[in-house]
C-alpha cells in the first residue's frame, strides 16, 4: 500500500469538539487521511471541508445508529474510499451521557448507555483490530500490521457519582474493554489506550449551556463563584490539547506504551 495512513474517528459531534480537534490534529501534524463518523452528516461535512481547506484529506461516513451492522458498513466504506491505505488509528469518542436520579432510572436509560458505551464500542474495536491485523502487502513500516485504538473515557470511568449510575456503568464497561484489548493485542503491535477526561471540555455546546453561569470553585476553607470560568484555560479542557495527547499516544515507542491517561484542567477539584 502506498497511500497515507488513516485515522477513523467515531463521535465527531460538532466542529469544536474533541473528535473534530483530533481529526484536524492528525491531518495537520501527521498528514493522515481522516474518516469522520457520526450521526449528523452536516457536522461531518463541515469538519471535512475545514480539513480539506488546509490541505488535508478527509471524508464523511455518516450512520443512522451505532449498531454492529452499520459500524461494519462504515469500515468497509472507508476501505473502498482509500484502498491503498491502512487504518492505523481508531478513536472511539462516541458516548451516551446521562444524569438521572437513581430512582428515576428506567431500563431504557440503562440500555441506551450500555448500547453506545459498551456494545457499540465492542463492535467498533473488533472492526478496527481486524483491519489493523491484515497482512502487509508491502515492505514499508506504515504497511506493517498494527496500530492504535483510543477510547475517550470520563470521570465516571472510575467513579460513580450520585445520579450518574447509568453513565458510570457504561463508562466502567468501556474502561474494562480497553484493559482487555491492551493485554490481548499488545503483542501484535496494537497499542490500546484509555483516556479519562476529568473535567468540562470547552465546546460550542458547553459555551451555549454555561456561558455567563457561575461555577463553584472549591478551595480549602472557601467556595467562590466565578462567571468567567469558561475564559480561564486552567478551569476547562481545550479540545485541541486533548487531541495533542491522542497524537502523542499514537507516536509512543512500543518499549513504553501508556494504557491509561487521565487529563484535567489545573484548577479542577479532584
N, C-alpha and C positions, 0 to 999 in steps of 0.2 A: 504494500500500500504506500502511496506517495502523498496523500492528502494530509492536511494538518489534523492533529488530534481533535477530538470532540469532547466538549463539556455538555452534558444533558442535565437540566435542572428543572425539577418539579416544584410548583408553588411560586410562580412568578406573579404575585398578586397585583402589583402596581409598579409604576416606573421608579418609585422612590424607595422600594423595599429591599430586603436582604437578597432575595432571588435575583432581582434585576441588577443590583450592585455587583453580585458575584459574577453574573454573566458578563457584565461590562469589564470587570477586572481581569477575568481570564482572557477575554478578547484583546484587551489593550496590552497587558503585560506579557502574556504567553502566546498570543496570536492564535488561540484556539477557535475552532468553529463552535458555535453555540446553538444548541437545540433548546428552545424555550417551551415549557409545558405548563399549562394551566387551563382553567375552565372558561376564561374570558378572552376570546381571540383579540378583541380590541386592545386590551392591555399588552398582549404579546406582540402585536404588530407595532405598537408604539415603541416598545423597547428594542425590537429587531431593527426598526428604522433608525433609532439612535445609534445602535452599534454599527450598522452599515454606514452611517454618516461619518464616523471617524475612521473608516477603512476596515472595520471588522466584518466578520461573516456570521450571520445569524438567521434563523428561520423559526417560524411559529408552528407549533404542533399542539393545537387545542384538543381537548377531550371534554366530553359531557360530564363524566363521573370518573373517579379514580377506582375503577374496577380492574380486576385481573385482565380481562379481555381487552379493555381499552388501553391499558398500560402496555400490554404486549404489542398492540397495533401501533402505538407510538414508537416503540423501539424499532419495529420493523420499518416504519416510515422514515425514521432517522437514517437507517442503513441504506434505504433506497435513495434518499436525498444525497448522501455522501458515501457512495460505495467504495471510494478509495481511501477512506479514513477509518480509524478505530475510535470507539468510545473509550476514553481514558479517565474521565471523571464523571461521576454521577452524584448529584446533590439532591437529597430528599428534604425539601424545605416546606412541603405542604403540611398543613396542620388543621385540626378541628378544635378550636379554642372554646372553652365554656366555663362559666362561673355561675353555679347553681347551688342554692342551699340544699344540703343532702336530702332532707325530707321531701323536697320537690323534684328530685331526680326521677326520671322515667326510664323505662327500658329503652325507649327510642333514643334518649340522650346518651346512654351508655353505648348503644350500637353505633351511633354517629362517631363518637370519639374513637372507639376501637376500630371501626372501619377505615378511617383515614390514618390514624396514628400507628396502627398495628397491621391490619390486614392488607391495606394498600401498600404500606411500606415493605411488607414481605414480598409482594408481587414485584414491586419496583426493584428491590435488591436482587431478586432472582434473575430478572431480565438483564440488569446491569452486570452482574457477575458472569452470567453466561456469555455476554458479549466480550467481556474482558478476558475470558479464558479461551477464546477462539484461537486456534493455532496461528502462528505467524506465517505470513505469505511473503515476507521479505527478510532482510538482514539488519535493518536499522533498529535502533533502540526504541523508537516510537512505535514500531510494528510488533514489538515483543508482547506476549501476553502479560496482563496485569493492569493495574490502575488504582484509582482511589474512589472509595464510596464514602460520602459525607452525609451526616444526619444533623439537622438542626434541632437541638433539644431546648429545654426551657427550665426555669426554676422548678417547675412541677416534675421534672425528670427524676429528682431526688428527694423532693419534699412535697407531701400532700397537704397543702394549706386548707383552711376552712373554706368551704363552698367550691373547692376545686377537685373534688373526688373523681369526677368523670374525666376531667382533663389530665389529672395526675396518673390515673390508671393507664390511659393511652400513652402518655409520655414515658412512664416507667417501662411499659412494654417495648417502646422504641429503643430505649436505652439497653434493655436486655438483648434485643435483636442485634444491636451494634456490637455488644460484647461477644456474642456467639459467633458472629460472622468474622470478627477480627481473629478469633482463635482458630477458626476453621480454615480461613483462606489466606492468612498472612504468609504461609509457606509457599503459596502460589503467586506471590508478588502482588497481592491485593491489599492495599492499606485501607483499613476501615477506621473512621474517626467520628466520634460523637461530640458535638459542640453544644455545651449548655449556655444558653443566653439568659443571664440572670439580670434582668432589668428591662426598662422600656426602650424599644427601638424607635428612633425618630423617623417616622414615615409620614407621608401626607395624611393618612387616616388618623394617626395619632395627633398630628397638629390640629386637625379639624375637631377631634374629640376633646382635646385637653388644652388647646390654646387659650391662655388667659385664666385658666383654672389653677388654683393653688395646689402645690404638692407639700405634704408634711415631711419635713426633713428631720430625722431622729438623730440627735447627738446626746452624749451623756449629760443628763440633767435638764434637757430642754427639747422642745419641739417647735419649729418655726415654719410658717407658711411662706411660700415664695411663688409668685405668679409667673416669674420669668424662668422657671426651671428648664423649659424646653430650649432656651437660648444658652444654657450652661452645658458645655460639652462634657463636663465631669459628672453630670447627673442623668444622662441618657446615652444610649449606644448609637453610634453612627453606622448605618448600613455599609458604607464604604470601608470602615475599619474592620467590620466583621468579614467582609469579602477578602480583604488583605490576609486575614488569618486563614481563610479557606485556601488561598493560593499557597501560603506558607506550608500548610499541612500537606498539600499535594506535592510540594517540592522537597519534603523531608527525605533525607537519605535513609535507606532501608535498614541501616545499622542503628537508627534511633527514631522509631515511629511513635507518635502520640496516639493513644487510644481515646482519651477523653481530655477535653479542654473546656474550661469554664471562663466566661468573659462577663464583666460587669463594669459600669462606669465607676470612676474613682470614688465618688461620694455615695454609691449605693449602700444601703444598710443591709448587711447580711450576717 
